[in-house]
Amino acid sequence: MELKKILQGIDGIKAKGDLSLDVKDITNDSRKVNIGSMFVAIKGFDADGHSFLKDVIAKKPSAILVEEGADLKEITKLEDITVLVVKDTRKALSIISSNFYDNPAKKLKIIGVTGTKGKTTTTYMIKEMLEKQGKKVRINWNYCCLY
């Protein structure tokens, strides 16, 4: 998918490189980067994705998305890789993923069941009622997804 389309809905992007390039997949796991990937560096509790940029660059991704304030020494001289900078990479990843996978949440109807007691029983009752009406239903702990 074209990078420009993937980035729709993200405010304040600073970009260096080609926004019309094709992105084959998106990952925030440096071990899963391939040629044509887009790597999103996320600061986690145990590790910071920005610390893996040298390894990621060696794998020749199409694009790298980093957070403002990140040390960009490793990626300032890149010619072949588009570098994107945003305020919050975690938030940007959710928007990017939604765009890349054609907004799957818009295709689902989700029913949430909350409370102290009776969630499982209620969830299975809802499931039965919906299946009787010909709906495809999937239960995942305390919610139902209708397909």
C-alpha positions in Angstrom: 0.0 0.0 0.0 1.2 3.5 -0.7 2.8 5.2 2.3 0.9 8.4 1.7 -2.4 6.5 2.2 -1.2 4.7 5.3 -0.4 8.0 6.9 -3.8 9.6 6.4 -5.2 10.9 9.7 -1.9 11.5 11.5 -1.3 15.1 12.4 2.1 16.8 12.5 4.2 14.3 10.6 7.7 15.4 9.6 9.0 13.4 6.7 12.2 12.9 4.9 12.0 10.8 1.8 9.5 9.4 -0.7 5.8 9.3 0.5 4.6 7.5 -2.6 6.6 4.3 -2.0 5.0 1.0 -1.5 4.8 -0.5 2.0 4.4 -4.3 2.2 3.9 -4.7 6.0 4.1 -2.8 9.2 5.9 -3.9 12.4 7.2 -2.6 15.7 9.3 -5.7 16.2 12.8 -5.2 14.8 13.3 -8.9 14.2 10.4 -9.0 11.8 11.6 -6.1 9.5 12.0 -7.1 5.8 12.7 -5.2 2.6 9.6 -3.1 2.0 8.5 -3.1 5.7 7.6 0.0 7.7 9.2 -0.1 11.2 7.5 1.8 14.0 9.8 2.5 16.9 7.9 2.4 20.2 9.1 3.2 23.7 8.1 0.2 25.8 8.3 -0.6 29.5 11.3 -2.9 29.1 12.8 -1.9 25.7 12.8 1.2 23.4 12.3 0.4 19.7 14.5 3.4 18.9 17.5 1.5 20.3 17.1 -1.1 17.5 17.3 1.4 14.6 20.8 0.3 13.5 19.7 -3.3 13.2 16.5 -2.2 11.4 18.3 -0.1 8.9 20.5 -3.0 7.9 17.3 -4.9 6.9 16.4 -2.2 4.3 12.8 -1.3 5.3 10.9 1.2 3.1 10.1 3.5 6.0 10.9 4.1 9.6 8.6 6.0 12.0 10.2 7.5 15.1 9.0 9.6 18.0 10.0 13.3 18.4 13.0 13.7 20.6 14.5 10.3 19.5 18.2 10.3 18.8 18.4 10.3 15.0 22.1 9.9 14.6 21.7 6.4 13.1 19.2 7.5 10.5 20.1 11.0 9.3 22.2 9.9 6.3 19.8 7.5 4.8 19.0 7.7 1.1 16.8 4.7 0.5 14.6 4.8 3.6 11.9 7.3 4.3 12.1 8.6 7.8 8.9 9.9 9.6 8.8 11.7 12.9 5.6 12.0 15.0 4.8 13.1 18.5 3.5 9.7 19.6 4.4 6.5 17.7 2.1 4.3 19.7 -0.9 6.4 18.7 0.4 6.7 15.1 0.7 2.9 14.9 -3.0 2.4 15.7 -4.0 4.8 12.9 -1.4 3.4 10.5 -2.6 -0.2 11.2 -6.2 0.7 10.7 -5.5 2.4 7.4 -3.2 -0.4 6.2 -5.8 -3.1 6.9 -8.7 -1.2 5.5 -10.3 -0.1 8.8 -11.4 -3.5 10.0 -13.2 -2.1 13.1 -15.7 -0.5 10.8 -16.7 -3.9 9.6 -17.4 -5.3 13.0 -20.1 -4.8 15.5 -18.9 -5.4 19.0 -21.0 -6.0 22.1 -19.3 -5.5 25.5 -20.6 -7.1 28.6 -19.3 -5.7 32.0 -20.2 -6.3 35.6 -19.3 -8.4 38.6 -21.3 -11.6 37.9 -23.0 -13.2 35.0 -20.7 -12.0 32.1 -20.1 -15.4 30.7 -23.7 -16.5 30.9 -24.9 -13.2 29.3 -22.3 -13.4 26.6 -23.3 -17.0 25.6 -27.0 -16.0 25.7 -26.3 -13.1 23.3 -24.3 -15.4 21.1 -27.2 -17.9 20.9 -29.7 -15.2 20.1 -27.6 -13.8 17.3 -26.7 -17.1 15.8 -30.4 -18.0 15.7 -30.8 -14.9 13.5 -28.1 -16.2 11.1 -25.3 -13.9 12.4 -21.7 -15.1 12.5 -20.5 -14.6 16.1 -17.2 -15.0 17.8 -16.8 -14.8 21.6 -13.6 -13.6 23.0 -13.8 -13.5 26.8 -16.2 -10.7 27.6 -17.3 -9.5 24.2 -18.9 -10.8 21.0 -17.9 -9.8 17.5 -20.5 -10.0 14.7 -19.2 -10.7 11.2 
